[in-house]
Amino acid sequence: MLVLVIEDNADIVEAVSLAFQVRWPEAKVISTHLGKKGIELVDGQVPDIVILDVGLPDMNGFEVLKRIRKFSDVSIIVLTVRDAEMDKVRGLEGGADDYIVKPFSTLDLLARVKVVLRRAGRLNPDREDRPPLIAGDLTINLGTREVSLSGRSVHLTPTEYKLLYLLVGNGGRVVSHETLRQKVWGTAEYVDPGTLRRHIVQLRKKLGDTGRTPRLVLNERAVGYRFVK
């Protein structure tokens, strides 16, 4: 799990980081005190969740939220001292998944994070205690959605993770284009075939499967894709 904290109070950044690492030891927490840098990190790092302050030194947190929502559906929890009802409405209507007023309880924050991630399909409580899915040098932790290859962490976008999970979970069987589009995007009819192909290319790149002949994710021409164990 990759967590981005956009907050200018170092004590709060430390408290949030510690809370995540205690609850989810595999979580990686990155932070910035600037809204502009936070937007860049969402675009470049593709975090699983963002904890966003409103009172930032360079720009208003509501503006940060607005700009992020133009290109990303990442889960965002606003964490702020602004407790006016209209501020909360503004945050939620602007695309925040939850709104927490400071001072806050870290236990309450973690509980809300879990709900938000579960709602987004990025945390499945039924899988938290299941053993990892292993295929050769590839390991998928079903609870934290962490992926590693030969011990090296591989950071995938939510879409890439869903594709990999479906392919690996089908034990080397071919998964059709239609099934992948339906399971990953929720529809098979309106997803451009090129979109699926581009995501497969990116997934292969992150898995180091970039040789002339792919060794992990194989293309079964006109049918679908198959993961080779």
C-alpha angles and dihedrals in degrees: 000000000000116000125191118200115194101191136127097207108090093200092056092046089053093047093049092046092051092048092053094045092050093048097038109021091187092058118115115209123201125178147187134183093213127081094211092053090047091057090051091050093051089053096043104033100033098214123202093229138008126211105202131193119205099211102067123159098236105034143359115275091228088060090050089052091049093051094047091051090058091071110010140053093197114148110262129191116190112218112189148138090235104106101168113128092233091055090053091048090048091052096047094043089047091061107273114145093212140359123218125185122218133270089056140173115244089216090056090047093051092047091052091045090054092051093048094048092046091051090051091050092245096112123039112190091200089063100044095095097037119109117256121272108247128193112170108299092349121097126185117192102209095198099050097024088232115157125197133178118201088342093308117120114241116201112210131182115243090259093050090048092053091050093049093045092052094047096045092041091058092066100232095317121132114261111205124236089242093052093049093049091047096047097041103036099022094242136061098191103064103035114105110235087228090062092059091045093052092051091049090052091052091047091052090049093053091048091050089245094137103121123123087263113037113232101191110030110038127192115228098202115248090350114067144270134302131199114222113217 
